Amino acid sequence: MSNLVVKNLPDALRGKAELPSALATLDVAVRGLGLVLHDAPHADVLMLAQRLAVSAYDARCLALAQTLGQRVVTEDLPLGRKAPHLTQSLADALAA
C-alpha cells in the first residue's frame, strides 16, 4: 500500500509528515471495502531476501505467500529457480 501512496502523492507532499496520514487514510478506505490486508514483518523479509539473494520486493511477496500457505504466480524464471517451493508459473497455476 505504501507504493500507492508514494506514487500517487503530489510531489509537494513527498517526504513530508503527511505521508503517514495518507497511508492511514488509504488503509481505512481499503478496509471499508471489506478487503483484508496482510503484511510480512520487515525482519522476515530481510532474512528471506538475504537467504535467497533476491530483492526486498520479491522477498516481501515470497514471505507473504509463505505466511498464507500459498505460492507466488510469476513468470520471473530466476525468482522461480531461487524459490521453487514458493513460486509457480501462470501455466501451472491455471492447470491446478
C-alpha positions in Angstrom: 0.0 0.0 0.0 2.9 2.4 0.6 3.8 2.2 -3.1 0.3 3.5 -3.9 0.8 6.4 -1.6 4.2 7.3 -2.8 3.4 7.0 -6.5 0.1 9.0 -6.2 1.0 11.7 -3.7 1.7 15.1 -5.2 5.5 15.9 -5.4 5.0 18.8 -2.9 4.0 16.3 -0.2 6.6 13.6 -0.7 8.9 13.3 2.3 6.6 15.3 4.4 4.7 14.5 7.6 1.5 14.0 5.5 2.8 10.6 4.3 1.7 8.6 7.4 -1.7 10.3 7.3 -2.2 9.5 3.6 -1.3 5.9 4.3 -3.7 5.7 7.2 -6.5 7.2 5.1 -5.8 4.7 2.4 -5.8 1.8 4.9 -9.2 2.9 6.3 -10.6 3.2 2.7 -9.4 -0.3 1.7 -10.7 -1.9 4.9 -14.0 -0.1 4.3 -14.3 -2.1 1.1 -14.1 -5.3 3.1 -10.7 -6.2 1.9 -8.3 -8.0 4.3 -4.7 -6.6 4.2 -1.8 -8.8 5.1 1.8 -7.8 5.8 5.1 -9.6 6.2 7.4 -8.5 9.1 10.4 -6.5 7.9 12.8 -8.8 9.7 11.3 -11.9 7.9 11.5 -10.1 4.6 15.1 -9.1 5.0 16.2 -12.5 6.2 14.5 -14.2 3.2 16.0 -11.6 0.8 19.4 -12.4 2.1 19.0 -16.2 2.2 17.6 -16.4 -1.3 19.6 -13.5 -2.8 16.5 -11.7 -4.1 15.3 -8.1 -3.8 13.3 -7.0 -0.8 10.3 -6.5 -3.1 10.4 -10.1 -4.2 11.2 -11.3 -0.7 8.1 -9.5 0.6 5.9 -11.3 -1.9 7.5 -14.6 -1.0 7.3 -14.1 2.7 3.6 -13.2 2.4 3.0 -16.3 0.3 4.8 -18.4 2.9 2.7 -16.9 5.7 -0.6 -17.5 3.8 0.5 -21.0 2.7 0.3 -20.0 -1.0 2.7 -19.7 -3.9 3.5 -16.6 -5.9 2.4 -16.8 -9.5 5.3 -15.4 -11.6 7.0 -15.7 -14.9 10.2 -14.5 -13.3 12.4 -17.5 -14.1 15.4 -16.5 -11.9 13.0 -16.0 -8.9 11.3 -19.3 -9.6 14.7 -21.1 -9.6 15.7 -19.4 -6.3 12.4 -20.1 -4.6 10.7 -23.1 -6.3 8.8 -24.0 -3.1 7.2 -20.6 -3.0 6.5 -19.9 -6.7 4.7 -21.3 -9.7 4.3 -20.3 -13.3 1.0 -19.0 -14.6 0.5 -22.2 -16.6 1.0 -24.3 -13.5 -1.5 -22.1 -11.5 -4.1 -22.4 -14.3 -3.6 -26.1 -14.6 -4.1 -26.7 -10.8 
